[in-house]
Amino acid sequence: MSLRLRRIAVDGFRKFREPMAIDGLTDGLNIVIEPNETGKSTLLEALRAAFFVRHSTKN
C-alpha cells in the first residue's frame, strides 16, 4: 500500500489565512511553480507538519 496525494488543501497555516487548494496531483513528480512570496515554502512546511510533527490538544 502506498500513499498518494491527489489534493492538498491548507487553511489557517501561517500566511494561508484563506483556504487554498491544489487539485489534480498525479502519480510521480508534481512541480509547483509560482512567483516568489506566494507560499511554496509555507506549503511544504504545512505538509511536513501534517505528516511528521506530533500534535496535541494542548497547543
All heavy atoms as a GROMACS GRO file, in nm:
protein
  468
    1MET      N    1   0.085  -0.117   0.000
    1MET     CA    2   0.000   0.000   0.000
    1MET      C    3   0.090   0.124   0.000
    1MET      O    4   0.192   0.128   0.066
    1MET     CB    5  -0.089   0.001   0.124
    1MET     CG    6  -0.179   0.122   0.126
    1MET     SD    7  -0.269   0.153   0.278
    1MET     CE    8  -0.361   0.006   0.300
    2SER      N    9   0.051   0.223  -0.075
    2SER     CA   10   0.128   0.348  -0.078
    2SER      C   11   0.033   0.467  -0.065
    2SER      O   12  -0.086   0.458  -0.097
    2SER     CB   13   0.207   0.358  -0.208
    2SER     OG   14   0.121   0.361  -0.318
    3LEU      N   15   0.086   0.575  -0.017
    3LEU     CA   16   0.010   0.698   0.000
    3LEU      C   17   0.020   0.779  -0.128
    3LEU      O   18   0.129   0.802  -0.181
    3LEU     CB   19   0.068   0.778   0.116
    3LEU     CG   20   0.010   0.917   0.138
    3LEU    CD1   21  -0.134   0.906   0.184
    3LEU    CD2   22   0.093   0.993   0.238
    4ARG      N   23  -0.094   0.821  -0.179
    4ARG     CA   24  -0.097   0.904  -0.300
    4ARG      C   25  -0.178   1.027  -0.272
    4ARG      O   26  -0.297   1.020  -0.243
    4ARG     CB   27  -0.158   0.826  -0.416
    4ARG     CG   28  -0.070   0.713  -0.458
    4ARG     CD   29  -0.124   0.646  -0.579
    4ARG     NE   30  -0.030   0.541  -0.617
    4ARG     CZ   31  -0.064   0.430  -0.676
    4ARG    NH1   32  -0.190   0.409  -0.707
    4ARG    NH2   33   0.026   0.341  -0.708
    5LEU      N   34  -0.114   1.140  -0.279
    5LEU     CA   35  -0.182   1.268  -0.261
    5LEU      C   36  -0.244   1.309  -0.394
    5LEU      O   37  -0.177   1.310  -0.497
    5LEU     CB   38  -0.085   1.376  -0.215
    5LEU     CG   39  -0.020   1.356  -0.079
    5LEU    CD1   40   0.078   1.468  -0.052
    5LEU    CD2   41  -0.124   1.349   0.030
    6ARG      N   42  -0.370   1.343  -0.393
    6ARG     CA   43  -0.438   1.389  -0.513
    6ARG      C   44  -0.478   1.536  -0.500
    6ARG      O   45  -0.503   1.603  -0.599
    6ARG     CB   46  -0.564   1.306  -0.539
    6ARG     CG   47  -0.534   1.160  -0.563
    6ARG     CD   48  -0.458   1.142  -0.690
    6ARG     NE   49  -0.434   1.001  -0.715
    6ARG     CZ   50  -0.330   0.956  -0.780
    6ARG    NH1   51  -0.241   1.038  -0.827
    6ARG    NH2   52  -0.314   0.828  -0.800
    7ARG      N   53  -0.484   1.583  -0.375
    7ARG     CA   54  -0.525   1.720  -0.348
    7ARG      C   55  -0.460   1.765  -0.218
    7ARG      O   56  -0.451   1.688  -0.123
    7ARG     CB   57  -0.677   1.725  -0.333
    7ARG     CG   58  -0.734   1.861  -0.308
    7ARG     CD   59  -0.888   1.852  -0.307
    7ARG     NE   60  -0.946   1.983  -0.315
    7ARG     CZ   61  -0.985   2.053  -0.208
    7ARG    NH1   62  -0.972   2.003  -0.087
    7ARG    NH2   63  -1.038   2.172  -0.225
    8ILE      N   64  -0.416   1.889  -0.215
    8ILE     CA   65  -0.362   1.948  -0.093
    8ILE      C   66  -0.444   2.072  -0.063
    8ILE      O   67  -0.459   2.159  -0.149
    8ILE     CB   68  -0.213   1.986  -0.110
    8ILE    CG1   69  -0.130   1.864  -0.144
    8ILE    CG2   70  -0.162   2.054   0.016
    8ILE    CD1   71   0.013   1.898  -0.184
    9ALA      N   72  -0.499   2.080   0.057
    9ALA     CA   73  -0.577   2.197   0.099
    9ALA      C   74  -0.517   2.251   0.228
    9ALA      O   75  -0.488   2.175   0.321
    9ALA     CB   76  -0.722   2.159   0.119
   10VAL      N   77  -0.499   2.381   0.234
   10VAL     CA   78  -0.440   2.447   0.351
   10VAL      C   79  -0.529   2.564   0.389
   10VAL      O   80  -0.574   2.640   0.302
   10VAL     CB   81  -0.297   2.497   0.320
   10VAL    CG1   82  -0.236   2.562   0.442
   10VAL    CG2   83  -0.208   2.385   0.270
   11ASP      N   84  -0.553   2.578   0.518
   11ASP     CA   85  -0.633   2.691   0.568
   11ASP      C   86  -0.586   2.723   0.709
   11ASP      O   87  -0.576   2.635   0.793
   11ASP     CB   88  -0.781   2.654   0.569
   11ASP     CG   89  -0.871   2.769   0.612
   11ASP    OD1   90  -0.824   2.883   0.616
   11ASP    OD2   91  -0.988   2.741   0.641
   12GLY      N   92  -0.554   2.848   0.735
   12GLY     CA   93  -0.515   2.889   0.869
   12GLY      C   94  -0.376   2.847   0.909
   12GLY      O   95  -0.349   2.830   1.028
   13PHE      N   96  -0.287   2.827   0.816
   13PHE     CA   97  -0.148   2.791   0.847
   13PHE      C   98  -0.058   2.903   0.795
   13PHE      O   99  -0.053   2.927   0.674
   13PHE     CB  100  -0.110   2.658   0.782
   13PHE     CG  101   0.028   2.611   0.820
   13PHE    CD1  102   0.048   2.543   0.938
   13PHE    CD2  103   0.136   2.636   0.738
   13PHE    CE1  104   0.175   2.500   0.974
   13PHE    CE2  105   0.263   2.593   0.772
   13PHE     CZ  106   0.283   2.525   0.891
   14ARG      N  107   0.007   2.972   0.888
   14ARG     CA  108   0.095   3.084   0.856
   14ARG      C  109   0.031   3.182   0.760
   14ARG      O  110  -0.068   3.243   0.792
   14ARG     CB  111   0.229   3.033   0.808
   14ARG     CG  112   0.295   2.947   0.915
   14ARG     CD  113   0.437   2.936   0.896
   14ARG     NE  114   0.488   2.851   1.004
   14ARG     CZ  115   0.613   2.843   1.034
   14ARG    NH1  116   0.702   2.910   0.966
   14ARG    NH2  117   0.652   2.766   1.132
   15LYS      N  118   0.084   3.198   0.641
   15LYS     CA  119   0.032   3.302   0.551
   15LYS      C  120  -0.099   3.262   0.483
   15LYS      O  121  -0.164   3.344   0.422
   15LYS     CB  122   0.138   3.342   0.448
   15LYS     CG  123   0.157   3.245   0.335
   15LYS     CD  124   0.265   3.285   0.237
   15LYS     CE  125   0.260   3.428   0.200
   15LYS     NZ  126   0.369   3.477   0.119
   16PHE      N  127  -0.140   3.136   0.496
   16PHE     CA  128  -0.264   3.090   0.434
   16PHE      C  129  -0.382   3.114   0.529
   16PHE      O  130  -0.431   3.023   0.594
   16PHE     CB  131  -0.256   2.943   0.396
   16PHE     CG  132  -0.157   2.913   0.288
   16PHE    CD1  133  -0.043   2.839   0.316
   16PHE    CD2  134  -0.175   2.962   0.160
   16PHE    CE1  135   0.050   2.812   0.217
   16PHE    CE2  136  -0.083   2.936   0.060
   16PHE     CZ  137   0.030   2.861   0.089
   17ARG      N  138  -0.428   3.236   0.536
   17ARG     CA  139  -0.542   3.271   0.622
   17ARG      C  140  -0.674   3.233   0.556
   17ARG      O  141  -0.771   3.204   0.623
   17ARG     CB  142  -0.541   3.421   0.654
   17ARG     CG  143  -0.418   3.466   0.726
   17ARG     CD  144  -0.418   3.412   0.866
   17ARG     NE  145  -0.293   3.448   0.932
   17ARG     CZ  146  -0.224   3.368   1.010
   17ARG    NH1  147  -0.268   3.246   1.033
   17ARG    NH2  148  -0.112   3.407   1.064
   18GLU      N  149  -0.676   3.232   0.426
   18GLU     CA  150  -0.793   3.190   0.350
   18GLU      C  151  -0.765   3.050   0.293
   18GLU      O  152  -0.649   3.016   0.266
   18GLU     CB  153  -0.820   3.287   0.234
   18GLU     CG  154  -0.849   3.429   0.279
   18GLU     CD  155  -0.978   3.439   0.359
   18GLU    OE1  156  -1.074   3.368   0.324
   18GLU    OE2  157  -0.981   3.516   0.456
   19PRO      N  158  -0.867   2.969   0.273
   19PRO     CA  159  -0.845   2.835   0.218
   19PRO      C  160  -0.778   2.839   0.081
   19PRO      O  161  -0.806   2.925  -0.001
   19PRO     CB  162  -0.986   2.779   0.205
   19PRO     CG  163  -1.070   2.860   0.297
   19PRO     CD  164  -1.009   2.995   0.302
   20MET      N  165  -0.686   2.746   0.061
   20MET     CA  166  -0.613   2.733  -0.064
   20MET      C  167  -0.601   2.584  -0.094
   20MET      O  168  -0.578   2.505  -0.003
   20MET     CB  169  -0.474   2.796  -0.050
   20MET     CG  170  -0.392   2.800  -0.177
   20MET     SD  171  -0.307   2.649  -0.228
   20MET     CE  172  -0.207   2.609  -0.090
   21ALA      N  173  -0.619   2.545  -0.218
   21ALA     CA  174  -0.610   2.404  -0.254
   21ALA      C  175  -0.538   2.387  -0.386
   21ALA      O  176  -0.548   2.472  -0.475
   21ALA     CB  177  -0.748   2.341  -0.262
   22ILE      N  178  -0.465   2.278  -0.396
   22ILE     CA  179  -0.402   2.237  -0.521
   22ILE      C  180  -0.464   2.103  -0.558
   22ILE      O  181  -0.451   2.005  -0.484
   22ILE     CB  182  -0.249   2.223  -0.507
   22ILE    CG1  183  -0.187   2.356  -0.470
   22ILE    CG2  184  -0.188   2.170  -0.636
   22ILE    CD1  185  -0.037   2.348  -0.441
   23ASP      N  186  -0.537   2.100  -0.668
   23ASP     CA  187  -0.604   1.978  -0.715
   23ASP      C  188  -0.528   1.919  -0.833
   23ASP      O  189  -0.444   1.985  -0.894
   23ASP     CB  190  -0.746   2.012  -0.762
   23ASP     CG  191  -0.836   2.050  -0.648
   23ASP    OD1  192  -0.846   1.972  -0.553
   23ASP    OD2  193  -0.897   2.159  -0.655
   24GLY      N  194  -0.559   1.796  -0.864
   24GLY     CA  195  -0.506   1.735  -0.985
   24GLY      C  196  -0.366   1.680  -0.973
   24GLY      O  197  -0.298   1.662  -1.074
   25LEU      N  198  -0.320   1.650  -0.850
   25LEU     CA  199  -0.189   1.588  -0.835
   25LEU      C  200  -0.195   1.447  -0.892
   25LEU      O  201  -0.294   1.376  -0.878
   25LEU     CB  202  -0.148   1.585  -0.688
   25LEU     CG  203  -0.135   1.722  -0.620
   25LEU    CD1  204  -0.108   1.704  -0.472
   25LEU    CD2  205  -0.029   1.806  -0.686
   26THR      N  206  -0.089   1.407  -0.960
   26THR     CA  207  -0.086   1.276  -1.025
   26THR      C  208   0.026   1.191  -0.969
   26THR      O  209   0.107   1.238  -0.889
   26THR     CB  210  -0.066   1.294  -1.177
   26THR    OG1  211   0.060   1.359  -1.197
   26THR    CG2  212  -0.177   1.377  -1.238
   27ASP      N  213   0.032   1.066  -1.010
   27ASP     CA  214   0.142   0.979  -0.970
   27ASP      C  215   0.273   1.038  -1.022
   27ASP      O  216   0.275   1.104  -1.125
   27ASP     CB  217   0.124   0.839  -1.029
   27ASP     CG  218   0.008   0.764  -0.965
   27ASP    OD1  219  -0.043   0.811  -0.862
   27ASP    OD2  220  -0.031   0.660  -1.020
   28GLY      N  221   0.379   1.011  -0.953
   28GLY     CA  222   0.510   1.061  -0.996
   28GLY      C  223   0.539   1.198  -0.939
   28GLY      O  224   0.487   1.238  -0.836
   29LEU      N  225   0.620   1.271  -1.008
   29LEU     CA  226   0.667   1.402  -0.964
   29LEU      C  227   0.568   1.511  -1.004
   29LEU      O  228   0.529   1.520  -1.120
   29LEU     CB  229   0.804   1.431  -1.027
   29LEU     CG  230   0.871   1.562  -0.990
   29LEU    CD1  231   0.904   1.565  -0.841
   29LEU    CD2  232   0.997   1.580  -1.073
   30ASN      N  233   0.529   1.592  -0.907
   30ASN     CA  234   0.445   1.709  -0.931
   30ASN      C  235   0.527   1.831  -0.891
   30ASN      O  236   0.586   1.834  -0.784
   30ASN     CB  237   0.318   1.704  -0.847
   30ASN     CG  238   0.224   1.596  -0.895
   30ASN    OD1  239   0.142   1.618  -0.981
   30ASN    ND2  240   0.238   1.476  -0.839
   31ILE      N  241   0.530   1.931  -0.974
   31ILE     CA  242   0.612   2.050  -0.950
   31ILE      C  243   0.520   2.171  -0.934
   31ILE      O  244   0.430   2.192  -1.016
   31ILE     CB  245   0.710   2.074  -1.066
   31ILE    CG1  246   0.803   1.953  -1.078
   31ILE    CG2  247   0.788   2.202  -1.045
   31ILE    CD1  248   0.895   1.958  -1.198
   32VAL      N  249   0.544   2.248  -0.828
   32VAL     CA  250   0.468   2.370  -0.804
   32VAL      C  251   0.556   2.487  -0.845
   32VAL      O  252   0.664   2.507  -0.790
   32VAL     CB  253   0.428   2.383  -0.655
   32VAL    CG1  254   0.357   2.514  -0.628
   32VAL    CG2  255   0.342   2.265  -0.613
   33ILE      N  256   0.510   2.564  -0.942
   33ILE     CA  257   0.584   2.679  -0.991
   33ILE      C  258   0.497   2.803  -0.969
   33ILE      O  259   0.388   2.812  -1.024
   33ILE     CB  260   0.618   2.666  -1.140
   33ILE    CG1  261   0.704   2.542  -1.162
   33ILE    CG2  262   0.688   2.790  -1.191
   33ILE    CD1  263   0.727   2.508  -1.308
   34GLU      N  264   0.544   2.893  -0.888
   34GLU     CA  265   0.475   3.018  -0.858
   34GLU      C  266   0.581   3.126  -0.834
   34GLU      O  267   0.695   3.096  -0.803
   34GLU     CB  268   0.388   3.003  -0.733
   34GLU     CG  269   0.266   2.916  -0.751
   34GLU     CD  270   0.163   2.978  -0.843
   34GLU    OE1  271   0.148   3.102  -0.842
   34GLU    OE2  272   0.096   2.902  -0.915
   35PRO      N  273   0.542   3.253  -0.842
   35PRO     CA  274   0.636   3.361  -0.813
   35PRO      C  275   0.683   3.358  -0.667
   35PRO      O  276   0.622   3.291  -0.582
   35PRO     CB  277   0.554   3.488  -0.839
   35PRO     CG  278   0.442   3.445  -0.927
   35PRO     CD  279   0.413   3.303  -0.889
   36ASN      N  280   0.787   3.433  -0.638
   36ASN     CA  281   0.837   3.445  -0.502
   36ASN      C  282   0.730   3.501  -0.410
   36ASN      O  283   0.644   3.578  -0.453
   36ASN     CB  284   0.959   3.537  -0.497
   36ASN     CG  285   1.080   3.474  -0.562
   36ASN    OD1  286   1.086   3.353  -0.580
   36ASN    ND2  287   1.178   3.556  -0.596
   37GLU      N  288   0.736   3.458  -0.284
   37GLU     CA  289   0.646   3.508  -0.179
   37GLU      C  290   0.500   3.468  -0.199
   37GLU      O  291   0.410   3.536  -0.151
   37GLU     CB  292   0.657   3.660  -0.164
   37GLU     CG  293   0.795   3.708  -0.126
   37GLU     CD  294   0.842   3.652   0.008
   37GLU    OE1  295   0.761   3.645   0.102
   37GLU    OE2  296   0.961   3.615   0.018
   38THR      N  297   0.474   3.359  -0.268
   38THR     CA  298   0.335   3.314  -0.285
   38THR      C  299   0.300   3.197  -0.193
   38THR      O  300   0.185   3.155  -0.190
   38THR     CB  301   0.305   3.274  -0.431
   38THR    OG1  302   0.398   3.174  -0.471
   38THR    CG2  303   0.311   3.394  -0.522
   39GLY      N  304   0.400   3.143  -0.121
   39GLY     CA  305   0.372   3.040  -0.022
   39GLY      C  306   0.420   2.900  -0.055
   39GLY      O  307   0.375   2.804   0.008
   40LYS      N  308   0.512   2.884  -0.149
   40LYS     CA  309   0.562   2.749  -0.183
   40LYS      C  310   0.630   2.684  -0.063
   40LYS      O  311   0.601   2.568  -0.030
   40LYS     CB  312   0.658   2.756  -0.300
   40LYS     CG  313   0.596   2.806  -0.430
   40LYS     CD  314   0.696   2.811  -0.543
   40LYS     CE  315   0.816   2.897  -0.515
   40LYS     NZ  316   0.793   3.041  -0.510
   41SER      N  317   0.716   2.756   0.004
   41SER     CA  318   0.786   2.701   0.121
   41SER      C  319   0.689   2.679   0.237
   41SER      O  320   0.701   2.581   0.311
   41SER     CB  321   0.899   2.795   0.165
   41SER     OG  322   0.997   2.802   0.065
   42THR      N  323   0.592   2.768   0.252
   42THR     CA  324   0.491   2.752   0.356
   42THR      C  325   0.407   2.628   0.330
   42THR      O  326   0.371   2.555   0.422
   42THR     CB  327   0.403   2.878   0.365
   42THR    OG1  328   0.488   2.991   0.385
   42THR    CG2  329   0.304   2.868   0.480
   43LEU      N  330   0.377   2.602   0.205
   43LEU     CA  331   0.303   2.481   0.169
   43LEU      C  332   0.383   2.357   0.207
   43LEU      O  333   0.329   2.261   0.263
   43LEU     CB  334   0.272   2.481   0.019
   43LEU     CG  335   0.196   2.361  -0.035
   43LEU    CD1  336   0.057   2.353   0.028
   43LEU    CD2  337   0.187   2.370  -0.186
   44LEU      N  338   0.512   2.358   0.181
   44LEU     CA  339   0.598   2.245   0.219
   44LEU      C  340   0.601   2.229   0.371
   44LEU      O  341   0.595   2.117   0.422
   44LEU     CB  342   0.739   2.266   0.164
   44LEU     CG  343   0.838   2.155   0.192
   44LEU    CD1  344   0.792   2.023   0.134
   44LEU    CD2  345   0.974   2.192   0.139
   45GLU      N  346   0.608   2.340   0.445
   45GLU     CA  347   0.604   2.333   0.591
   45GLU      C  348   0.472   2.275   0.641
   45GLU      O  349   0.470   2.198   0.738
   45GLU     CB  350   0.624   2.472   0.650
   45GLU     CG  351   0.765   2.524   0.637
   45GLU     CD  352   0.778   2.664   0.696
   45GLU    OE1  353   0.721   2.687   0.805
   45GLU    OE2  354   0.843   2.748   0.632
   46ALA      N  355   0.362   2.310   0.577
   46ALA     CA  356   0.232   2.256   0.615
   46ALA      C  357   0.226   2.105   0.593
   46ALA      O  358   0.175   2.031   0.678
   46ALA     CB  359   0.121   2.326   0.537
   47LEU      N  360   0.280   2.060   0.480
   47LEU     CA  361   0.285   1.915   0.455
   47LEU      C  362   0.373   1.845   0.558
   47LEU      O  363   0.337   1.738   0.608
   47LEU     CB  364   0.338   1.889   0.314
   47LEU     CG  365   0.241   1.915   0.200
   47LEU    CD1  366   0.313   1.908   0.067
   47LEU    CD2  367   0.126   1.816   0.205
   48ARG      N  368   0.487   1.904   0.586
   48ARG     CA  369   0.577   1.845   0.687
   48ARG      C  370   0.507   1.838   0.822
   48ARG      O  371   0.515   1.736   0.891
   48ARG     CB  372   0.705   1.928   0.697
   48ARG     CG  373   0.810   1.864   0.784
   48ARG     CD  374   0.940   1.943   0.788
   48ARG     NE  375   0.995   1.962   0.655
   48ARG     CZ  376   1.022   2.081   0.601
   48ARG    NH1  377   0.999   2.193   0.667
   48ARG    NH2  378   1.073   2.090   0.480
   49ALA      N  379   0.436   1.943   0.861
   49ALA     CA  380   0.365   1.943   0.988
   49ALA      C  381   0.254   1.838   0.990
   49ALA      O  382   0.234   1.770   1.090
   49ALA     CB  383   0.307   2.082   1.015
   50ALA      N  384   0.183   1.824   0.879
   50ALA     CA  385   0.073   1.727   0.873
   50ALA      C  386   0.121   1.584   0.888
   50ALA      O  387   0.055   1.501   0.952
   50ALA     CB  388  -0.002   1.743   0.742
   51PHE      N  389   0.238   1.552   0.832
   51PHE     CA  390   0.283   1.414   0.831
   51PHE      C  391   0.387   1.378   0.938
   51PHE      O  392   0.397   1.264   0.977
   51PHE     CB  393   0.342   1.379   0.694
   51PHE     CG  394   0.238   1.367   0.588
   51PHE    CD1  395   0.229   1.460   0.486
   51PHE    CD2  396   0.146   1.264   0.589
   51PHE    CE1  397   0.133   1.450   0.387
   51PHE    CE2  398   0.048   1.252   0.492
   51PHE     CZ  399   0.042   1.346   0.391
   52PHE      N  400   0.465   1.477   0.986
   52PHE     CA  401   0.578   1.442   1.071
   52PHE      C  402   0.582   1.509   1.207
   52PHE      O  403   0.662   1.471   1.291
   52PHE     CB  404   0.709   1.473   0.998
   52PHE     CG  405   0.722   1.397   0.869
   52PHE    CD1  406   0.716   1.463   0.748
   52PHE    CD2  407   0.737   1.260   0.868
   52PHE    CE1  408   0.726   1.394   0.628
   52PHE    CE2  409   0.748   1.189   0.750
   52PHE     CZ  410   0.743   1.256   0.630
   53VAL      N  411   0.497   1.609   1.234
   53VAL     CA  412   0.500   1.678   1.362
   53VAL      C  413   0.393   1.620   1.452
   53VAL      O  414   0.278   1.605   1.411
   53VAL     CB  415   0.479   1.830   1.344
   53VAL    CG1  416   0.468   1.899   1.479
   53VAL    CG2  417   0.592   1.891   1.262
   54ARG      N  418   0.434   1.586   1.571
   54ARG     CA  419   0.340   1.530   1.666
   54ARG      C  420   0.248   1.641   1.717
   54ARG      O  421   0.293   1.748   1.756
   54ARG     CB  422   0.419   1.471   1.782
   54ARG     CG  423   0.342   1.383   1.868
   54ARG     CD  424   0.434   1.311   1.960
   54ARG     NE  425   0.366   1.190   1.998
   54ARG     CZ  426   0.408   1.108   2.089
   54ARG    NH1  427   0.521   1.132   2.148
   54ARG    NH2  428   0.339   1.003   2.118
   55HIS      N  429   0.119   1.616   1.716
   55HIS     CA  430   0.021   1.716   1.756
   55HIS      C  431  -0.042   1.677   1.890
   55HIS      O  432  -0.056   1.560   1.921
   55HIS     CB  433  -0.090   1.729   1.650
   55HIS     CG  434  -0.038   1.770   1.518
   55HIS    ND1  435  -0.005   1.900   1.488
   55HIS    CD2  436  -0.011   1.700   1.406
   55HIS    CE1  437   0.038   1.908   1.365
   55HIS    NE2  438   0.036   1.787   1.313
   56SER      N  439  -0.080   1.778   1.965
   56SER     CA  440  -0.154   1.753   2.088
   56SER      C  441  -0.265   1.856   2.100
   56SER      O  442  -0.261   1.961   2.036
   56SER     CB  443  -0.062   1.759   2.210
   56SER     OG  444  -0.021   1.893   2.233
   57THR      N  445  -0.362   1.828   2.185
   57THR     CA  446  -0.472   1.920   2.202
   57THR      C  447  -0.435   2.035   2.296
   57THR      O  448  -0.513   2.126   2.313
   57THR     CB  449  -0.595   1.846   2.256
   57THR    OG1  450  -0.559   1.783   2.379
   57THR    CG2  451  -0.646   1.744   2.157
   58LYS      N  452  -0.319   2.031   2.357
   58LYS     CA  453  -0.277   2.135   2.450
   58LYS      C  454  -0.225   2.259   2.378
   58LYS      O  455  -0.219   2.366   2.435
   58LYS     CB  456  -0.168   2.082   2.541
   58LYS     CG  457  -0.216   1.969   2.630
   58LYS     CD  458  -0.103   1.915   2.714
   58LYS     CE  459  -0.151   1.795   2.794
   58LYS     NZ  460  -0.041   1.735   2.869
   59ASN      N  461  -0.185   2.245   2.252
   59ASN     CA  462  -0.127   2.359   2.178
   59ASN      C  463  -0.232   2.441   2.110
   59ASN      O  464  -0.322   2.401   2.052
   59ASN     CB  465  -0.027   2.310   2.076
   59ASN     CG  466   0.097   2.254   2.142
   59ASN    OD1  467   0.128   2.290   2.254
   59ASN    ND2  468   0.166   2.166   2.073
   0.00000   0.00000   0.00000
